[in-house]
Amino acid sequence: MKTMSFVSNLSMPLIILLIIIYGLKEKSMVFDNFIEGAKEGLKIIFNILPTLVGLFVAIGALRSSRYFRFYYKYYWSNVK
């Protein structure tokens, strides 16, 4: 378990370091590429966000209406 914890703690800094080394090797502007990618990521998040909010609200409405409890109680009792 200690080995897995060590590997998981080391993995993220190692990935970041490898990305920086690769960017320097290819002689690209690492920080500028990072900022450009972050801007594109924010655009994607803002496009997906309304859908995610709608899904969370729909799931919350189904949970508060106890539909899932009804579904499992009556559907799965007849299947078995």
N, C-alpha and C positions, 0 to 999 in steps of 0.2 A: 504494500500500500504506500510505503514511503517513496518507492521508486516512481509510482504513478503520480504522486503529488509533486515530486521533483520535476518530472517531465512536463506536467501541466503548468507549473509555475515558470518553467524555462521556455516554453513554446512561444508565447506571444512576444517577448523581447527578441527571441531568435528570429522570428518571422520579420519583425520590423527591421532588425539589423540586416537580414538578407536582402530585403527590398531596397534599403539605402545603399548597400554595397553594389547591388545590380544596377541601380540608377547611376551611381558614380562610375561604374565600369562602362556603361553605355554612354556616358557623358551627357546625360539629360538633366534637366532642371527638376530635381526630385520634389522640392517644395512646391514649385509652380504646378507640377503634375498632380500633386496631392490636393492642392486647393481647387484645381479644375475638377478633379474627381469628386471632391466634397460638394461642390456646387451642383454637379449632375445628380449626386445622391440625394441632395435636398429637394431637387425638382421631382425626383421619383417618389420620395416620401410624401410630398404635398399632393401628388397625383393619387397615391394609394390611400392616404389618410381618410377621406370621406367614406370609402368602401369599408375600411377597418372599423370605423366608428359605427357605421350601419350594422355591420355584423355583430359587434359587441352589444349594441342596443337590442338587436333581435334575439340574441342568445340570452341576454338578461331578461327580456320580456318572456321568453319561453320558460326560463327557470322560475321566475316569479309566479307564472301562471300554473306551475306544477304540471306542465304538459309532459315533461320527461318522466315524472313519476307515474303518471297515468299510462304512458306508452309502455314503459317497462313492466308495469304491473299486469296489464291486460294482454299485451302482445307476447311477451316472453313466457307468460304462464301458459298460454295456449300452444306455444311452439314445443315446449318440453314434453 
